[in-house]
């Protein structure tokens, strides 16, 4: 039998350097990454379903630089947006009530009252 020497002569080459998950995540969040894909289901050349998937992973600052800030205007995600939406709705309702009370609205409140009281 022959003896085989299993001692490594040189360490295995792993790449340009060692990186851990935290370093990779920091780079991705700093630069951003876009993943895009389409799923299309056809039957006899008739398109039945198309699903478009877009994923943008980045930090908030990187997303703002890219012009993406939908989370700031979505009432489900932002309390400021929810307050703004409520204020706008409240303002619209006040304007409608004021218009109805002043008689400037479509079918003013005064004329509807006189119709109701005149019939009785």
N, C-alpha and C positions, 0 to 999 in steps of 0.2 A: 504494500500500500504506500501511497505517497501522502506526505503531509502537505496540507494547504494552509497558507498563512492568511488569516482573515483580518489582519490589522489594516485599517485604512491608511493609505499613504498620504492622502490629502482630504481635507474636509469637502463635502459635496457643495457644488456651487448652487446657491439658492436664488440668485438674481443680483441686481445691483446693490441692494441693501435690505435691511430688515425693516418692515413696517408692521405696525399693529393696527387693529381695527379702529382705534381712536384716531390715528393719523389719517387713515383712509376716509373716515367719516368727516374729519375736519376739512380735508381737501374737497370732498364732494359738496359739503355745505358752503364752502367758500366760493367755489367756482360754479356749482350747480350742475345738474345732470338731467337730461331729457330722455324719456323712454316713450316711444310712440309705436302704436300698432293698430292694425285694422283686422277685424274679423268679418268676413262676408260669406253669407250662405245663399247659394243659388240652387234653383231646381229647374232643370230644362231651360237654362238661360233666362230665368225669371228671378230677379233679386228678391229674396224673401226677407232678409235681415242683414243689416250692416251695423256693426258696433265699432266705434272709433275710441280708442283708449289713448289718453295722453297723461303722462306722469312727469311732473317737474319737481325734483327734489333739490332744495336749496335752503339757505338761511333766509330769514326775513329780509335782511339787508340786500342780499343778492337778488331776491325776487322783486323787491322795490326797484332796484336798478334796471331790471328787465321789464318794468312796467306792469308787474302783476301785484295787485293789492285788493283782490275781490273779498278777502276775509274782513277787510275794514268796512265794507259797505253791505255785507250780508247780515241782516238782523238776527239770524240764528246764531251767528258766530261773534258778533260784536255788540256790546251793550250801547256804545255810542251810536251805532247804526240803528239799533232798535229805538233808542230815544229820539233820534232824528226822524225816523219813520212815524212814530207816534205824534211828534210835534207837527209834522206835515199833515197828517190825517186830522188832528185836532184843529189846525188852522183852516183846512178845507171845510170841516163841519161847521165851524163858527161862521165862516163866510156864507155858507148855505143858509144857516139859521138867520143871519142878519138880512140876507136877501129876501127870505120868506117873510120876515117880520116887517121889513120896509115896503113890501109889495113890489119889489123889483124882480122877483123870481118868476119862473114859468108857472102860471096858475097861482097867483099870489094867495097867501094865507087869508087875507081879509076877504077876498071875493069868495073863497070856499066857505068862510064862516057865514057870510050873508046868505049864501045859497042854502046852507043847512038851517039857519034860523028862519029864513023866509018860507021854507017848506012846512014848518011846524006851526 
